[in-house]
Amino acid sequence: LDRPLLDWVYTLPGAWRTPRGGQNKPLLADAMAGRLNPQLQALPKRGFSLPQAAWMAGPLRPRFEHLMDRVAASGLVEPAAVREVWQDFLADQGGPTWSRAWTLGVLGSWLDQHASSQ
């Protein structure tokens, strides 16, 4: 988001910013009126998910394998447990284990970034 725009929007009366008649983000909808297909504007708000598991097993796999090695060598987590989490993820990429591997990867990335201060 553009911070000055966000700051300005927060100066507007709350009634202008709140949903009206079931319409979320009324200011944005008004600003885009005539520019977007009305059917598109009428769609309900919905979330999205990122394909982290596919990235980890695909293009980011070499990076994640490095990060797993980094965590295993750190002494912060039992090396065998790190290897087990990674192997469990590789065996079932669609399962719930991707988040554990992702978390260890984030820790490994943090360790890489702060290696000079250790």
Secondary structure, 3 states (H helix, E strand, C coil): CCHHHHHHHCCCCHHHHCCECCECCHHHHHHHCCCCCHHHHHCCCCCCCCCHHHHHHCCCHHHHHHHHHHHHHHCCCCHHHHHHHHHHHHHCCCCCCHHHHHHHHHHHHHHHHCHHHC
